[in-house]
Amino acid sequence: MKFPNYLTSIVKNSITISFTLFKLMIPIIILIKILEEFGLVILLSDWLTPVMELVGLPGAMGLVWATTLVTNLYGGLVVYASLAADVPMTVAQVTVLSSMMLIAHALPIEARIAQKAGVSLSLTMFFRIGMAVIIGIIYNQIYLLTHWLQQPALLLWTPDKVDSSLQAWIQNQLISLLLIFFIVLALVLLLDILKRLGIIQWINNLIRPVLHVLGIGREAETITLVGLTLGLSYGGALLINEAQEGHIKPLDVLYSMLLLGLSHSLIEDTLLMMLIGADLGGILVGRIIFTLIVIYLMVKLVNHLSPSKVDQFLVKTVVK
């Protein structure tokens, strides 16, 4: 294939994938902004106060997690930074909070992406929120019993003053969407080059034994790796495209999306949480171990369900 034709093909594929993402994201972004203006986050934070107490955190941290659930990690970090001086926390507590934020954040958008790939919306929501609470409880008990990481947490990052005007919000969203397109373009090009060079096959051979144990087929291996390193939105967008083309089986989509729900964007998101004083062992190593155990158990559970139950409640074949 001639280079101009090759480049055109890459750009067209990237536009298709990005457009799929934008159709999902833009209405939800607008809806979230409206609900924020009507106090949804404050209401949700009140509901989360008992959960915070269950995992050994101050009730005020409910506002941090509520913001994170509805918007994203950056929104939660801004709220945390504003509360940190008045609500001091230990490294153990920040690690608990960070782990919960890493597992359950930006759910309106990320759950919708999973749904577009075929995974039940309610399954994604309950699974990620439930697993976030469970890891919070486990970590809290471990830190209480061992008296580990009880020193005061050190906040290494202070956010710039946020322009709350509607104009600034629209500008930021447009910049984010444009950035997403260029990241998708770079991903599509990089994956194609790596595939032609045989590097994808080499990477797949390394990770295949683990993913095979978890029930993820080889067709979804590379895309799962993209999600693990760069984020669920990008891995999910590629999964949607492959699922619609019929290249990936529904169960592979299910297991991949559940895995990415617990562990995605392992580099960027982990570094973000370290900026507020979280322990690397808890938010990275511990979370990966937790993810592997949970997905292994989920695969065992799903294998005992009939195909009709799986199709009805968990994952469906998607079409264009």
C-alpha positions as a Markdown table, in Angstrom:
| # | Residue | x | y | z |
|---|---|---|---|---|
| 1 | Met | 0.0 | 0.0 | 0.0 |
| 2 | Lys | 1.3 | 3.5 | -1.0 |
| 3 | Phe | 2.1 | 5.8 | 1.9 |
| 4 | Pro | -0.6 | 8.4 | 1.2 |
| 5 | Asn | -3.2 | 5.7 | 1.0 |
| 6 | Tyr | -1.9 | 4.1 | 4.1 |
| 7 | Leu | -2.0 | 7.4 | 6.0 |
| 8 | Thr | -5.5 | 8.1 | 4.8 |
| 9 | Ser | -6.6 | 4.7 | 6.0 |
| 10 | Ile | -5.1 | 5.3 | 9.4 |
| 11 | Val | -6.7 | 8.7 | 9.7 |
| 12 | Lys | -10.1 | 7.4 | 8.6 |
| 13 | Asn | -10.0 | 4.6 | 11.2 |
| 14 | Ser | -9.0 | 7.0 | 13.9 |
| 15 | Ile | -11.9 | 9.3 | 13.0 |
| 16 | Thr | -14.3 | 6.4 | 13.2 |
| 17 | Ile | -13.0 | 5.4 | 16.6 |
| 18 | Ser | -12.9 | 8.9 | 17.9 |
| 19 | Phe | -16.4 | 9.7 | 16.6 |
| 20 | Thr | -17.7 | 6.6 | 18.4 |
| 21 | Leu | -16.2 | 7.9 | 21.6 |
| 22 | Phe | -17.4 | 11.5 | 21.1 |
| 23 | Lys | -21.0 | 10.3 | 20.5 |
| 24 | Leu | -20.9 | 8.6 | 23.9 |
| 25 | Met | -19.0 | 11.3 | 25.8 |
| 26 | Ile | -20.4 | 14.6 | 24.7 |
| 27 | Pro | -24.0 | 14.1 | 25.8 |
| 28 | Ile | -22.8 | 12.7 | 29.1 |
| 29 | Ile | -20.3 | 15.5 | 29.7 |
| 30 | Ile | -23.2 | 18.1 | 29.2 |
| 31 | Leu | -25.5 | 16.1 | 31.4 |
| 32 | Ile | -22.9 | 15.9 | 34.2 |
| 33 | Lys | -22.3 | 19.7 | 34.0 |
| 34 | Ile | -26.1 | 20.3 | 34.4 |
| 35 | Leu | -26.3 | 17.9 | 37.3 |
| 36 | Glu | -23.3 | 19.4 | 39.0 |
| 37 | Glu | -24.9 | 22.8 | 38.8 |
| 38 | Phe | -28.0 | 21.4 | 40.5 |
| 39 | Gly | -25.9 | 20.0 | 43.4 |
| 40 | Leu | -25.8 | 16.3 | 42.4 |
| 41 | Val | -22.2 | 15.9 | 43.7 |
| 42 | Ile | -23.1 | 17.3 | 47.1 |
| 43 | Leu | -26.1 | 15.0 | 47.4 |
| 44 | Leu | -24.0 | 12.0 | 46.4 |
| 45 | Ser | -21.3 | 12.9 | 48.9 |
| 46 | Asp | -23.9 | 12.8 | 51.7 |
| 47 | Trp | -24.9 | 9.3 | 50.6 |
| 48 | Leu | -21.3 | 8.2 | 50.7 |
| 49 | Thr | -20.5 | 9.4 | 54.2 |
| 50 | Pro | -21.4 | 6.0 | 55.8 |
| 51 | Val | -19.2 | 4.3 | 53.2 |
| 52 | Met | -16.3 | 6.5 | 54.1 |
| 53 | Glu | -16.7 | 5.6 | 57.8 |
| 54 | Leu | -16.8 | 1.9 | 56.8 |
| 55 | Val | -13.3 | 2.1 | 55.2 |
| 56 | Gly | -11.8 | 4.3 | 58.0 |
| 57 | Leu | -12.0 | 7.7 | 56.3 |
| 58 | Pro | -13.4 | 11.0 | 57.4 |
| 59 | Gly | -16.9 | 11.7 | 56.2 |
| 60 | Ala | -15.7 | 14.7 | 54.3 |
| 61 | Met | -13.8 | 12.4 | 51.9 |
| 62 | Gly | -17.3 | 11.4 | 50.6 |
| 63 | Leu | -17.2 | 14.7 | 48.6 |
| 64 | Val | -13.8 | 13.7 | 47.1 |
| 65 | Trp | -15.0 | 10.3 | 45.9 |
| 66 | Ala | -18.4 | 11.6 | 44.8 |
| 67 | Thr | -16.7 | 14.2 | 42.6 |
| 68 | Thr | -14.4 | 11.5 | 41.3 |
| 69 | Leu | -17.3 | 9.1 | 40.5 |
| 70 | Val | -19.2 | 11.7 | 38.6 |
| 71 | Thr | -16.3 | 13.6 | 36.8 |
| 72 | Asn | -12.8 | 12.1 | 36.9 |
| 73 | Leu | -9.6 | 11.7 | 38.9 |
| 74 | Tyr | -8.5 | 15.3 | 38.3 |
| 75 | Gly | -11.8 | 16.7 | 39.7 |
| 76 | Gly | -11.5 | 14.5 | 42.8 |
| 77 | Leu | -7.9 | 15.6 | 43.3 |
| 78 | Val | -8.9 | 19.3 | 43.2 |
| 79 | Val | -11.5 | 18.7 | 45.9 |
| 80 | Tyr | -9.0 | 16.7 | 48.0 |
| 81 | Ala | -6.4 | 19.5 | 47.8 |
| 82 | Ser | -9.0 | 22.0 | 49.0 |
| 83 | Leu | -9.9 | 19.8 | 52.0 |
| 84 | Ala | -6.4 | 18.5 | 52.9 |
| 85 | Ala | -5.4 | 21.3 | 55.3 |
| 86 | Asp | -8.6 | 21.0 | 57.3 |
| 87 | Val | -8.9 | 17.2 | 57.2 |
| 88 | Pro | -5.4 | 15.7 | 57.8 |
| 89 | Met | -5.0 | 12.1 | 56.8 |
| 90 | Thr | -2.4 | 9.4 | 57.2 |
| 91 | Val | -0.6 | 7.7 | 54.3 |
| 92 | Ala | -2.7 | 4.6 | 55.0 |
| 93 | Gln | -6.0 | 6.6 | 54.7 |
| 94 | Val | -4.8 | 8.4 | 51.5 |
| 95 | Thr | -3.9 | 5.0 | 50.0 |
| 96 | Val | -7.4 | 3.6 | 50.8 |
| 97 | Leu | -9.0 | 6.7 | 49.3 |
| 98 | Ser | -6.7 | 6.6 | 46.2 |
| 99 | Ser | -7.3 | 2.9 | 45.6 |
| 100 | Met | -11.1 | 3.5 | 45.6 |
| 101 | Met | -10.8 | 6.5 | 43.3 |
| 102 | Leu | -8.6 | 4.5 | 40.9 |
| 103 | Ile | -11.1 | 1.7 | 40.6 |
| 104 | Ala | -14.3 | 3.8 | 40.5 |
| 105 | His | -14.1 | 7.1 | 38.7 |
| 106 | Ala | -15.7 | 8.8 | 35.7 |
| 107 | Leu | -18.4 | 6.2 | 35.7 |
| 108 | Pro | -21.0 | 7.9 | 33.6 |
| 109 | Ile | -18.6 | 8.0 | 30.7 |
| 110 | Glu | -16.6 | 4.8 | 31.3 |
| 111 | Ala | -19.7 | 2.7 | 32.0 |
| 112 | Arg | -21.3 | 4.0 | 28.8 |
| 113 | Ile | -18.2 | 3.0 | 26.8 |
| 114 | Ala | -18.3 | -0.5 | 28.3 |
| 115 | Gln | -22.0 | -0.7 | 27.5 |
| 116 | Lys | -21.3 | 0.3 | 23.9 |
| 117 | Ala | -18.8 | -2.6 | 23.7 |
| 118 | Gly | -21.6 | -4.9 | 24.9 |
| 119 | Val | -21.1 | -5.0 | 28.7 |
| 120 | Ser | -24.2 | -4.4 | 30.9 |
| 121 | Leu | -24.3 | -0.8 | 32.2 |
| 122 | Ser | -25.6 | -1.9 | 35.6 |
| 123 | Leu | -22.9 | -4.6 | 35.9 |
| 124 | Thr | -20.1 | -2.1 | 35.2 |
| 125 | Met | -21.5 | 0.4 | 37.8 |
| 126 | Phe | -22.1 | -2.1 | 40.6 |
| 127 | Phe | -18.9 | -4.0 | 39.9 |
| 128 | Arg | -16.6 | -1.0 | 40.0 |
| 129 | Ile | -18.3 | 0.7 | 43.0 |
| 130 | Gly | -18.5 | -2.6 | 44.8 |
| 131 | Met | -14.9 | -3.6 | 44.2 |
| 132 | Ala | -13.8 | -0.1 | 45.2 |
| 133 | Val | -15.5 | -0.4 | 48.6 |
| 134 | Ile | -14.2 | -4.0 | 49.0 |
| 135 | Ile | -10.6 | -3.0 | 48.4 |
| 136 | Gly | -11.1 | 0.0 | 50.8 |
| 137 | Ile | -12.3 | -2.3 | 53.5 |
| 138 | Ile | -9.4 | -4.8 | 53.0 |
| 139 | Tyr | -6.7 | -2.1 | 53.0 |
| 140 | Asn | -8.2 | -0.4 | 56.0 |
| 141 | Gln | -8.2 | -3.6 | 58.0 |
| 142 | Ile | -4.6 | -4.4 | 56.9 |
| 143 | Tyr | -3.4 | -1.0 | 57.9 |
| 144 | Leu | -5.2 | -1.1 | 61.3 |
| 145 | Leu | -3.9 | -4.5 | 62.2 |
| 146 | Thr | -0.3 | -3.8 | 61.1 |
| 147 | His | -0.2 | -0.2 | 62.2 |
| 148 | Trp | 1.5 | 0.4 | 58.8 |
| 149 | Leu | 1.7 | 3.8 | 57.0 |
| 150 | Gln | 0.3 | 5.7 | 59.9 |
| 151 | Gln | 2.5 | 8.8 | 59.3 |
| 152 | Pro | 0.8 | 12.0 | 58.0 |
| 153 | Ala | 0.3 | 12.1 | 54.3 |
| 154 | Leu | 2.3 | 14.7 | 52.4 |
| 155 | Leu | 0.4 | 16.6 | 49.6 |
| 156 | Leu | 2.9 | 17.2 | 46.8 |
| 157 | Trp | 0.6 | 19.0 | 44.4 |
| 158 | Thr | -1.5 | 22.1 | 44.8 |
| 159 | Pro | -3.9 | 22.8 | 41.9 |
| 160 | Asp | -4.0 | 26.1 | 40.1 |
| 161 | Lys | -7.1 | 28.3 | 40.6 |
| 162 | Val | -9.9 | 26.9 | 38.5 |
| 163 | Asp | -11.8 | 29.2 | 36.2 |
| 164 | Ser | -15.4 | 28.2 | 36.9 |
| 165 | Ser | -17.0 | 30.1 | 34.0 |
| 166 | Leu | -19.1 | 28.4 | 31.4 |
| 167 | Gln | -16.7 | 29.7 | 28.7 |
| 168 | Ala | -13.7 | 28.2 | 30.3 |
| 169 | Trp | -15.5 | 24.9 | 30.8 |
| 170 | Ile | -16.5 | 24.7 | 27.1 |
| 171 | Gln | -12.9 | 25.6 | 26.1 |
| 172 | Asn | -11.5 | 22.9 | 28.4 |
| 173 | Gln | -13.9 | 20.2 | 27.0 |
| 174 | Leu | -13.0 | 21.1 | 23.4 |
| 175 | Ile | -9.3 | 20.9 | 24.1 |
| 176 | Ser | -9.9 | 17.5 | 25.8 |
| 177 | Leu | -11.8 | 16.1 | 22.9 |
| 178 | Leu | -9.2 | 17.3 | 20.4 |
| 179 | Leu | -6.5 | 15.7 | 22.6 |
| 180 | Ile | -8.4 | 12.4 | 22.6 |
| 181 | Phe | -8.5 | 12.4 | 18.8 |
| 182 | Phe | -4.8 | 12.8 | 18.5 |
| 183 | Ile | -4.1 | 10.1 | 21.1 |
| 184 | Val | -6.4 | 7.7 | 19.3 |
| 185 | Leu | -4.6 | 8.6 | 16.0 |
| 186 | Ala | -1.2 | 7.9 | 17.6 |
| 187 | Leu | -2.5 | 4.6 | 19.1 |
| 188 | Val | -3.9 | 3.3 | 15.8 |
| 189 | Leu | -0.7 | 4.2 | 14.0 |
| 190 | Leu | 1.5 | 2.8 | 16.7 |
| 191 | Leu | -0.5 | -0.5 | 16.9 |
| 192 | Asp | -0.3 | -0.9 | 13.2 |
| 193 | Ile | 3.4 | -0.3 | 13.0 |
| 194 | Leu | 4.1 | -2.7 | 16.0 |
| 195 | Lys | 1.9 | -5.3 | 14.4 |
| 196 | Arg | 3.8 | -5.1 | 11.1 |
| 197 | Leu | 7.2 | -5.3 | 12.9 |
| 198 | Gly | 6.0 | -8.4 | 14.9 |
| 199 | Ile | 6.4 | -6.6 | 18.2 |
| 200 | Ile | 2.7 | -7.0 | 19.0 |
| 201 | Gln | 3.1 | -10.8 | 18.7 |
| 202 | Trp | 6.1 | -10.7 | 21.0 |
| 203 | Ile | 4.2 | -8.7 | 23.6 |
| 204 | Asn | 1.2 | -11.0 | 23.3 |
| 205 | Asn | 3.4 | -14.0 | 23.9 |
| 206 | Leu | 4.6 | -12.4 | 27.2 |
| 207 | Ile | 1.2 | -11.5 | 28.6 |
| 208 | Arg | -0.8 | -14.4 | 27.0 |
| 209 | Pro | -0.2 | -16.9 | 29.9 |
| 210 | Val | -1.7 | -14.4 | 32.5 |
| 211 | Leu | -4.6 | -13.3 | 30.2 |
| 212 | His | -5.3 | -16.9 | 29.2 |
| 213 | Val | -5.7 | -17.9 | 32.9 |
| 214 | Leu | -8.1 | -14.9 | 33.3 |
| 215 | Gly | -10.1 | -16.1 | 30.3 |
| 216 | Ile | -9.2 | -13.3 | 27.9 |
| 217 | Gly | -8.6 | -14.6 | 24.3 |
| 218 | Arg | -5.7 | -13.5 | 22.1 |
| 219 | Glu | -7.9 | -11.2 | 20.0 |
| 220 | Ala | -8.4 | -8.9 | 23.0 |
| 221 | Glu | -4.8 | -9.1 | 24.4 |
| 222 | Thr | -3.3 | -6.1 | 22.7 |
| 223 | Ile | -6.3 | -3.9 | 23.3 |
| 224 | Thr | -6.3 | -4.9 | 26.9 |
| 225 | Leu | -2.7 | -3.9 | 27.2 |
| 226 | Val | -3.5 | -0.5 | 25.7 |
| 227 | Gly | -6.2 | 0.0 | 28.4 |
| 228 | Leu | -3.9 | -1.1 | 31.2 |
| 229 | Thr | -1.2 | 1.4 | 30.2 |
| 230 | Leu | -3.1 | 4.3 | 28.7 |
| 231 | Gly | -6.7 | 4.1 | 30.0 |
| 232 | Leu | -10.1 | 2.5 | 29.7 |
| 233 | Ser | -11.4 | 5.1 | 27.3 |
| 234 | Tyr | -8.8 | 4.3 | 24.7 |
| 235 | Gly | -8.8 | 0.6 | 25.3 |
| 236 | Gly | -12.6 | 0.6 | 25.3 |
| 237 | Ala | -12.8 | 2.6 | 22.1 |
| 238 | Leu | -10.6 | 0.0 | 20.3 |
| 239 | Leu | -12.6 | -2.8 | 21.9 |
| 240 | Ile | -15.9 | -1.3 | 20.6 |
| 241 | Asn | -14.4 | -1.1 | 17.1 |
| 242 | Glu | -13.1 | -4.7 | 17.2 |
| 243 | Ala | -16.4 | -6.0 | 18.7 |
| 244 | Gln | -18.5 | -4.3 | 16.1 |
| 245 | Glu | -16.3 | -5.8 | 13.4 |
| 246 | Gly | -16.8 | -9.3 | 15.0 |
| 247 | His | -13.1 | -9.7 | 15.7 |
| 248 | Ile | -13.6 | -10.2 | 19.5 |
| 249 | Lys | -16.0 | -12.6 | 21.2 |
| 250 | Pro | -18.4 | -11.2 | 23.8 |
| 251 | Leu | -16.9 | -13.0 | 26.7 |
| 252 | Asp | -13.5 | -11.7 | 25.8 |
| 253 | Val | -15.0 | -8.2 | 25.8 |
| 254 | Leu | -16.6 | -8.8 | 29.2 |
| 255 | Tyr | -13.4 | -10.1 | 30.9 |
| 256 | Ser | -11.3 | -7.4 | 29.3 |
| 257 | Met | -13.6 | -4.6 | 30.4 |
| 258 | Leu | -13.9 | -5.9 | 33.9 |
| 259 | Leu | -10.2 | -6.2 | 34.2 |
| 260 | Leu | -9.7 | -2.6 | 32.8 |
| 261 | Gly | -12.4 | -1.4 | 35.2 |
| 262 | Leu | -10.1 | -2.4 | 38.1 |
| 263 | Ser | -6.7 | -1.6 | 36.6 |
| 264 | His | -6.3 | 0.9 | 33.8 |
| 265 | Ser | -4.0 | 3.8 | 33.0 |
| 266 | Leu | -1.5 | 2.2 | 35.4 |
| 267 | Ile | 1.2 | 4.8 | 34.7 |
| 268 | Glu | -0.6 | 8.2 | 34.7 |
| 269 | Asp | -3.2 | 7.5 | 37.3 |
| 270 | Thr | -0.8 | 5.9 | 39.7 |
| 271 | Leu | 1.5 | 8.9 | 39.5 |
| 272 | Leu | -1.5 | 11.2 | 40.1 |
| 273 | Met | -2.3 | 9.4 | 43.3 |
| 274 | Met | 1.3 | 9.5 | 44.5 |
| 275 | Leu | 1.1 | 13.3 | 44.3 |
| 276 | Ile | -1.4 | 13.4 | 47.2 |
| 277 | Gly | 0.7 | 11.0 | 49.3 |
| 278 | Ala | -0.6 | 7.5 | 48.5 |
| 279 | Asp | 1.7 | 4.5 | 48.9 |
| 280 | Leu | 2.9 | 3.0 | 45.6 |
| 281 | Gly | 2.7 | -0.5 | 46.9 |
| 282 | Gly | -1.0 | -0.2 | 47.7 |
| 283 | Ile | -2.2 | 1.8 | 44.6 |
| 284 | Leu | -0.1 | -0.2 | 42.1 |
| 285 | Val | 1.2 | -3.6 | 43.3 |
| 286 | Gly | -1.7 | -4.3 | 45.7 |
| 287 | Arg | -4.3 | -3.2 | 43.1 |
| 288 | Ile | -2.9 | -5.4 | 40.4 |
| 289 | Ile | -2.9 | -8.4 | 42.7 |
| 290 | Phe | -6.5 | -7.6 | 43.8 |
| 291 | Thr | -7.4 | -7.3 | 40.1 |
| 292 | Leu | -6.0 | -10.6 | 39.1 |
| 293 | Ile | -7.7 | -12.4 | 42.0 |
| 294 | Val | -11.1 | -10.7 | 41.4 |
| 295 | Ile | -11.1 | -11.4 | 37.6 |
| 296 | Tyr | -10.0 | -15.0 | 38.1 |
| 297 | Leu | -12.9 | -15.5 | 40.5 |
| 298 | Met | -15.3 | -13.7 | 38.1 |
| 299 | Val | -14.2 | -16.0 | 35.2 |
| 300 | Lys | -14.9 | -19.0 | 37.4 |
| 301 | Leu | -18.3 | -17.6 | 38.3 |
| 302 | Val | -19.3 | -16.7 | 34.7 |
| 303 | Asn | -18.3 | -20.2 | 33.5 |
| 304 | His | -21.0 | -21.6 | 35.7 |
| 305 | Leu | -23.7 | -19.5 | 34.1 |
| 306 | Ser | -25.7 | -20.6 | 31.1 |
| 307 | Pro | -25.1 | -18.7 | 27.8 |
| 308 | Ser | -28.6 | -17.3 | 28.0 |
| 309 | Lys | -28.0 | -15.8 | 31.5 |
| 310 | Val | -24.7 | -14.3 | 30.3 |
| 311 | Asp | -26.4 | -12.8 | 27.3 |
| 312 | Gln | -29.3 | -11.5 | 29.3 |
| 313 | Phe | -27.4 | -10.0 | 32.3 |
| 314 | Leu | -23.7 | -9.5 | 31.5 |
| 315 | Val | -22.6 | -9.0 | 27.9 |
| 316 | Lys | -24.2 | -8.9 | 24.4 |
| 317 | Thr | -22.9 | -9.2 | 20.9 |
| 318 | Val | -22.7 | -5.7 | 19.4 |
| 319 | Val | -23.3 | -4.6 | 15.9 |
| 320 | Lys | -22.6 | -1.4 | 14.0 |
